[in-house]
């Protein structure tokens, strides 16, 4: 056994080096890179805080076997940032390779931007009135007698700067042009701000008609 390790030692060492070099060649050959835009998921947001200004996505450059990269999907990549120490106002955060979660056969080689700013505000909850948005007019000889909304209010919750500006939420447009009978309609609330949450999405609209004059024979 001792003779095996001492005989032709330089030849064996050269063979080992060649084997290691060949292994690296096989591993690295056929590798490529791809860049994908990935949304950032913020976790541990402090209670009663809202993020109002943040990057919608960051660009991540990923290296891996070319054949495997063809089948890599954006939903397999997660950029996760803990902001438990965040304070109100504008702050800067840095995201590193350790914040990127992806399959083990791939390697993150670039992040852009690595540092970005977030604007964080206090949260506000507010109850506001719901107002039906009626368009058009009933058939000739009829008029609106009453409009009832149920429920009459909606609770909004979100960034204080946005919620404080809202006093009334309107429904989607309800076209009553040419109708000649009472109407019951389930209407969506017209509030598209994704940062503002509401406790309901629809209200019931009950519209009653009456004749404006009696028919004559």
C-alpha positions in Angstrom: 0.0 0.0 0.0 2.9 2.4 0.9 4.5 1.6 -2.4 1.4 2.6 -4.3 1.5 6.2 -2.8 5.3 6.6 -3.3 5.7 5.2 -6.8 5.2 7.6 -9.8 3.9 10.3 -7.4 4.3 13.1 -9.9 2.3 11.1 -12.5 -0.5 10.5 -10.0 -0.5 14.1 -9.0 -0.8 15.3 -12.6 -3.6 12.8 -13.2 -5.4 14.2 -10.1 -5.0 17.8 -11.3 -6.3 16.8 -14.8 -9.3 15.0 -13.2 -10.2 18.1 -11.1 -9.8 20.4 -14.1 -12.1 18.1 -16.1 -14.7 18.1 -13.4 -14.7 21.9 -13.3 -15.0 22.0 -17.1 -18.0 19.7 -17.1 -19.7 21.6 -14.3 -19.1 25.1 -15.8 -19.7 24.2 -19.4 -23.1 25.0 -20.7 -23.8 27.5 -18.0 -25.6 30.7 -18.8 -27.3 33.7 -17.1 -30.8 35.2 -17.2 -32.2 38.3 -15.7 -35.7 38.4 -14.3 -37.9 41.1 -12.6 -39.1 39.8 -9.3 -41.5 41.6 -6.8 -40.2 42.2 -3.3 -42.2 40.6 -0.4 -42.0 42.7 2.8 -42.4 40.8 6.0 -42.8 41.7 9.7 -44.3 45.1 8.9 -44.8 46.9 12.2 -48.3 47.1 13.5 -50.4 50.1 12.3 -47.8 50.9 9.6 -48.4 51.0 5.8 -45.8 51.0 3.0 -46.9 53.7 0.5 -43.9 54.1 -1.8 -41.7 51.1 -2.8 -40.1 49.5 -5.8 -42.6 47.3 -7.6 -39.9 44.8 -8.6 -36.1 44.3 -8.6 -34.0 42.8 -11.4 -32.2 39.6 -10.4 -29.5 38.0 -12.5 -29.3 34.2 -12.1 -26.7 31.7 -13.3 -27.2 28.1 -14.0 -27.2 25.3 -16.5 -28.6 26.7 -19.8 -31.1 23.8 -20.2 -32.4 24.3 -16.6 -32.7 28.1 -17.0 -35.1 27.7 -19.8 -37.6 26.2 -17.4 -37.1 28.6 -14.5 -40.2 30.6 -13.8 -40.4 33.9 -11.9 -42.8 32.4 -9.3 -39.9 30.1 -8.2 -37.9 33.1 -7.1 -38.7 35.1 -4.0 -37.1 38.3 -2.8 -38.0 38.6 0.9 -37.1 41.6 3.1 -37.6 41.9 6.9 -38.6 45.5 7.8 -39.5 44.9 11.5 -37.2 47.8 12.5 -38.8 50.3 10.0 -40.0 53.7 11.2 -42.4 56.2 9.6 -40.9 58.4 6.9 -38.5 57.5 4.1 -35.8 54.9 4.9 -33.2 53.0 2.8 -32.9 49.2 2.8 -30.4 46.9 1.2 -31.3 43.5 -0.2 -28.6 40.9 -0.5 -28.2 37.5 -2.0 -29.3 36.0 1.3 -32.7 37.6 0.8 -33.2 35.8 -2.5 -34.9 32.3 -2.4 -34.6 30.1 -5.5 -33.9 26.5 -6.4 -30.5 25.1 -5.2 -29.2 24.4 -8.7 -29.1 28.2 -9.5 -26.8 31.0 -8.3 -27.6 34.7 -7.8 -24.9 36.8 -9.5 -26.5 40.2 -9.5 -29.3 42.4 -7.9 -30.4 45.7 -9.2 -31.0 47.9 -7.4 -29.5 46.5 -4.2 -30.4 49.5 -2.1 -33.8 51.3 -2.5 -36.0 53.5 -0.4 -39.4 52.9 1.2 -41.9 55.4 2.5 -43.9 54.3 5.5 -46.9 55.9 7.1 -49.1 55.4 10.0 -52.4 53.6 9.4 -55.9 55.2 9.5 -59.3 53.6 9.8 -62.3 55.7 8.8 -66.0 55.3 8.2 -67.4 57.1 5.2 -70.7 57.4 3.3 -71.6 55.4 0.2 -73.2 57.4 -2.6 -74.9 55.7 -5.6 -73.7 56.9 -9.0 -76.9 57.1 -11.1 -76.7 57.9 -14.8 -79.4 58.3 -17.4 -83.2 58.9 -16.8 -86.3 56.7 -16.5 -88.7 56.3 -19.3 -90.9 59.4 -20.1 -93.7 59.6 -17.6 -91.7 58.3 -14.7 -89.4 59.8 -12.1 -87.2 58.6 -9.3 -89.2 58.5 -6.0 -86.5 57.2 -3.7 -83.0 55.7 -3.7 -81.9 53.5 -0.8 -78.4 52.2 -0.2 -77.6 49.2 2.1 -75.3 49.5 3.9 -75.0 53.3 3.8 -71.4 53.4 5.0 -68.1 51.6 4.4 -65.0 51.3 6.6 -61.7 52.2 5.0 -58.3 51.3 6.3 -54.9 52.3 4.8 -52.2 55.0 4.7 -53.3 58.1 6.7 -52.4 60.4 3.8 -54.8 58.6 1.4 -57.7 57.7 3.7 -57.9 61.1 5.3 -58.8 62.6 1.9 -61.9 60.5 1.3 -65.3 61.5 2.7 -67.5 59.6 0.3 -67.2 56.5 -1.8 -69.3 56.3 -4.9 -70.6 53.1 -6.6 -69.9 52.1 -10.1 -72.1 53.9 -12.6 -75.7 52.5 -12.7 -77.4 53.3 -16.0 -81.2 53.7 -15.5 -81.9 55.1 -18.9 -85.4 54.1 -20.1 -86.5 52.0 -17.1 -90.1 52.0 -16.1 -90.1 49.8 -13.0 -88.4 49.6 -9.6 -84.8 48.5 -9.7 -82.7 46.4 -7.3 -79.0 46.5 -8.1 -75.9 45.1 -6.4 -73.2 47.7 -7.2 -69.5 47.5 -6.8 -67.8 50.3 -4.9 -65.6 52.5 -7.0 -62.4 52.6 -5.1 -59.3 51.4 -7.0 -56.5 52.5 -4.7 -54.7 49.1 -3.9 -53.3 50.5 -0.7 -56.8 51.1 0.8 -58.7 48.2 2.2 -62.5 48.2 2.7 -64.7 46.1 4.8 -67.2 45.5 1.9 -66.9 45.5 -1.9 -70.6 45.8 -2.9 -73.8 47.5 -1.7 -77.4 47.0 -2.6 -79.1 49.8 -4.4 -83.0 49.9 -4.3 -84.4 52.5 -6.7 -88.2 53.3 -6.6 -90.0 55.0 -9.5 -93.4 56.8 -9.6 -95.4 58.2 -12.5 -95.2 61.9 -13.1 -98.8 62.1 -14.4 -101.9 59.9 -14.8 -102.6 58.3 -18.2 -105.6 59.7 -20.1 -108.0 57.6 -22.3 
